[in-house]
Amino acid sequence: MQALLFDRFGGTDVLRWDTIADPVPGPGQVLVRTQAVGLNFADVYRRNGTYHLSGAAPWILGYEGAGVVVSPGSPYPQGSRVGFADMPFANAELVAVDVDKLIPLPDDISAETAAAVLLQGLTAQYLVTDSSNPQPGQVALVHAAAGGVGLLLVQMLRAKGVLVVGVASSDAKRDAARRAGADMVMGYEDLVERVQDATEGAGVHVTYDSVGRTLGDSLAATRTGGTVVFYGMAGGDPDPVDPRLLMDRSLTLTGGDLWNVLVNAEVRRQRASELFALIRKGSLVPTIAGTFPLRDGGKAHAFLESRGAIGKVVMLT
């Protein structure tokens, strides 16, 4: 098969499209021929050496994708359309995927849509149901509101009847957050003061922070008794939080990780089914920032790193 490979850490130039041996499915695995794979910043971080990579070079990036089952003898017949959100080595024509991690795709969900929405959509889903459960009429603050998770998060909150304040770093991104349903959008300058003004000094009920460095502002912008959900560090590590601040204002600071939620095959498929239902209903519209051939993965990485991408970058085989 062919795959997007790299032998050393560095910029997009380290990526190459090359031929390697087909993967051999282990016990409880099936072979999937990919049609579309999602690109995430985690792939960039692994490529440049920031995130840990197991095994020896050449390495294959990618954790989510969609395609068809090609190996016999599994619960999924050959030709079954499937997706997956957390299986390594997805940047290849063939991927060995744990059967328990396969998500059947309905006829009306394309491989491209699945690759664009599974990882980030399932993340947004648990953020508004498990990490917090805001109620109709409450106000939520969403950092990076035009990011892959952010755009989905805005839509899911609006579907619950929650008022959304979206924060984004450029006019184009703020426009995208507004189109996704944000009731108000703003930049990062004077964020706490602007949120307090918008809420008549009360603050928001819940803040979703994937930036990291903004955690102090998130706590300050959240009302007494409110919740801050911390789920990423795209802008760098947050400063330490004094627990007395949480006590004094009865604040809840919680973290979340998707892999603590997708605990088994049944939960994974049920949550994916609910996600697909939102798309079918029109309550959730995935935004695809751009598509690239997988063989041109370096261009896809460069586009994502430019910070100009609004929505999800998808690579097609």
Stockholm file with secondary structure:
# STOCKHOLM 1.0

chainA/1-317         MQALLFDRFGGTDVLRWDTIADPVPGPGQVLVRTQAVGLNFADVYRRNGTYHLSGAAPWILGYEGAGVVVSPGSPYPQGSRVGFADMPFANAELVAVDVDKLIPLPDDISAETAAAVLLQGLTAQYLVTDSSNPQPGQVALVHAAAGGVGLLLVQMLRAKGVLVVGVASSDAKRDAARRAGADMVMGYEDLVERVQDATEGAGVHVTYDSVGRTLGDSLAATRTGGTVVFYGMAGGDPDPVDPRLLMDRSLTLTGGDLWNVLVNAEVRRQRASELFALIRKGSLVPTIAGTFPLRDGGKAHAFLESRGAIGKVVMLT
#=GR chainA/1-317 SS CEEEEESSCSSGGGCEEEECCCCCCCTTEEEEEEEEEEECHHHHHHHTTSSCCCSCSSEECCCCEEEEECSSSSSSCTTCEEEESSCSCCSBSEEEEEGGGCEECCTTSCHHHHHHHHHHHHHHHHIIIIICCCCTTCEEEETTTTSHHHHHHHHHHHHTTCEEEEECSSHHHHHHHHHHTCSEEECSTTHHHHHHHHTTTSCEEEEEECSSTTHHHHHHHEEEEEEEEECCCTTCCCCCCCHHHHHHTTCEEEECCGGGTCCSHHHHHHHHHHHHHHHHHTSCCCCEEEEEEGGGHHHHHHHHHTTCCCSEEEEEC
#=GC SS_cons         CEEEEESSCSSGGGCEEEECCCCCCCTTEEEEEEEEEEECHHHHHHHTTSSCCCSCSSEECCCCEEEEECSSSSSSCTTCEEEESSCSCCSBSEEEEEGGGCEECCTTSCHHHHHHHHHHHHHHHHIIIIICCCCTTCEEEETTTTSHHHHHHHHHHHHTTCEEEEECSSHHHHHHHHHHTCSEEECSTTHHHHHHHHTTTSCEEEEEECSSTTHHHHHHHEEEEEEEEECCCTTCCCCCCCHHHHHHTTCEEEECCGGGTCCSHHHHHHHHHHHHHHHHHTSCCCCEEEEEEGGGHHHHHHHHHTTCCCSEEEEEC
//
